[in-house]
Amino acid sequence: MIMPAGQQLLLPANPAFIWFSLLLALVLNIAPNVSGLNGLLWIPDFLALTVVFWSVHQPRHIGVGIAFCLGLLMDVHQSALLGQHALSYAVLSYLAFNLHRRLPWFSASAQALHVLPLFAVAHGLELLIRLSSGNTFPGWLMLLPPLLEAALWPLICALLLLPQRRAPDPDKHRPL
């Protein structure tokens, strides 16, 4: 694959770092519930954001099965309908995998526009599952997390790609 002009060559991702980032995102999702802020609907889903990132950048390491298992963990933690987050994360991972060849060619802000519909679909699926199980509509604040997740995309990209960035080497004889 030809690299986009001006883009830095990345080192391979360390699987331990991938799992650490997923665990950290899971802790960030759990933290509002532990601190008593579980009623806030506008908090972004950091685990979904991380699953999408790794499904785009490392599709051989993180796939639909792992996303489904992480979703089951979120379902158990939040006492949600079993499979609500699992289905959402699995669909999110599948859709992100479909973008994994095209998305790295864009800037981080353009990537955020591409992943915004993915997050909207995931939250829409969760809402449909909640409504079909007899819950009431949670309110219009449910529209805010996909926007926040898309706004956080450039920051997440910068943070999670940081360990893979190769130190710049000004040697003319070794351009890579």
N, C-alpha and C positions, 0 to 999 in steps of 0.2 A: 504494500500500500504506500502510495506517495504521501509524504507529510505535507500538510498545509504550509504555505510560506510563512516563515517567521515563528513557527511553533517549535518548542523545545522537545527534544527526544526524551522520553520518559523511561525510567528504569522499570523492571517488572515489579508488580505489586507483591508485597510480602503477605502471604495468607494470614499470618498472625496479626498483622495490622488491620486486615480486612475484618477479621473476627472481633478484634478489639474495638474497632469503630462501630460495628453492629451492636456489641454489648454496651458501649457507651450511649448509643442512640436509644437502646432499650431502657437504660437507666434514666435518660432524659425524658422518655415517655412516662416512666413510672413515677418520677419525682413529683409532678403536680398532684398526683393522686395521693401520695404519701403525705405531702405537706398540707392537704386539705383544700387544694384548689381544683378538685376534680370536676366542679360544675362549670368551669370555664370552657366554652366551646371554641373559642378563637385561638387556642394554643395549637401551633403547628405540630404535625406528626413527624417527629425527627426520625423515627425508625423507617417510615415510608420514604422519607427523603433519602436516607442512607441506602435503603434497598434499591431505589431507582438509580442512585449514583453508581453502586457497584454492579447492578444489572447492565448498565450502559458501558462502564469502563472495564469490567472483568466478568463478562457473561459466562465464562467457563467455571468460575469459582462460586458465584452467587446466581442461582436460578430460581425457577418457579417453586421447586420443592422446598428450598430453604426459606423463601419468602412465605410460603404457606405455614411452615413450622413456626416462624417468628410471629406470624399472625395469630396462630393458636395460643402462643404465649401471651400476646396482648389480650386476646379474648378471655383467657383464664384470669389474668390480672385485673381487668376491668369488670369482671363478672358480666360480660356482654354475652349476647347470643353466640353460642359456640359456632365458629365458622365465619362470623361477620368480618372480622379483621383478616382472617385467613384468606377468604375469597378475595377481599379487596387487595391485599398484598400480592396474591398470586396473579391477579389480573394486571396489577401495576407492574410487576416484574416481567410479565409476558409482553406488555405494551412497550416497556423500556427496552427489552431485548430487541424488539422490532426496530427501534431507533438507534441501536448501538453502532451501526456503521456510519450513519448520517450525522448524528449529533456532535461528535467531536470536531467536525469541520467548522462549526459555528463558534462565535464568541460566547462568553459566559452569559451575557444578557440575552442573546438570541436563543441560547439553549434554554434559558428560563421561560421564554415564550413557547418553546416546543414542549416543555414538560408540564406547563400549566394545564393543558387539557387532560393529561394523564392523572394529575392530582385531583382535578375536578371529577373525572370518571370514578376514581377510587372513593372519594367522599360521597358521590352520588350513589354508588353501590351500597355503601354503609347505611346511607339514609333510607334507601329502598328496603333493605333488609330490616332495619328498625321499624319502619312504617308497616311492613307486611307482617311483622310479629305482634302488632297491636300497640306499639308505643306511639306517643303523640309526636307531632312535629316539634323539633327542639328549638326552632327559631331561626331567624335570618342570619344570626351570627355564624351559622354553619357554612355560609358562603365565604367566610374570611380565611379559614385555614389553607385552602388551595392557593389563594393569592399570597399569603405569607410564605408558604413553602416554595413557591416560584420565586419570590423575592429573596429567599435565603439560598437559592440554588448557586449563585456565583460565589458566595462565601463558603458553602459546603464544598464546591469544586476546588477552590483555592486551598482549603484546609486538608482535604483528603488526598489531593494530588501532591501536596508538599513533600512527603517522604520519597516520592518517585522522581522528583525533579533532579536531573543531573546537573552537577556544578558546571557553570559555563567554562569552556576551555577555549581560549583564544588562538590555539595553535592552528595555523593555516593548513598543515599537512594531515591533520586528523579532524575533519569537519564534524564528525559524529561525537 
